[in-house]
Amino acid sequence: GFTGPGGAGKTTLIDELVLRVLNRDRHSRIAILSHDPSVTGKGALLGDRATMINSQTDRVFMRSMATRGQTGGLSPATHDCLALLARSDFDYVIIETVGTGQEAMPFQKNGIADLTVLVMNPDYGSRLQLQKIVMLDLADIVVVNKSDLQRARTAHTEIEQRLEQNRRNQRLIDTVAKWHRDPGVNRLFDLISIENLVGRDRRAGERRNK
């Protein structure tokens, strides 16, 4: 599951990760649930699919979903869609939330996401603002995207110090998703691939023990 504030680059980052999955395994299939906010009286834009160039292939199923007034970044139908996709033959299911605020916990329900990624940009404000971002306590991986910006090095240090307070094995990675072969995106892809394999083994063991 990918979440983070609007404009952090979640969609571009996911599209680059999808490209790497497709290139690594010619038979892999991916499902993407991409969420957009609903505006009263106007519906939702549902525009993420237009910017996901690499995801426009028969091997990728993409569903744009409106939040329909639900807070937290997801749709009321997200859980049912995930249950359906779990019965389908997809190697990866990716959830992208709407742009979220400091208090958002979109993946707090048990089992809704095996791995959570918080995507941030360096311009989050003062160091004090980091103490208010709940997902910094919960995310498995934190990505500082747009790390080519001037403040990126300071942001990395401040976020790293914030994560150290949690005393958890969280990972922090810098990326520039707009760069086609960004080394940071490569590192993120490798990490997610490893975590996915570990998660599969764990879920298989849980099924055997039932």
Buried (B, 14 or more C-beta within 10 A) or exposed (E): BBBBBEEBBBBBBBBBBBBBBBEEEEEBBBBBBBBBBBEEEEEBEBEBBEEBEBBEEEBBBBBBBBBEEBEBBBBEBBEEBBEEBEEEEBBBBBBBBBBBBBEBBBBEEEEBBBBBBBBBBBBBEEBEEBEEBBBBBBBBBBBBBBBBBEBBEEBBEBBEEBBEEEEEEBBBBBBBBBBEEBEBBBBBBEBBBEBBEEEEEEEEEEEEEE
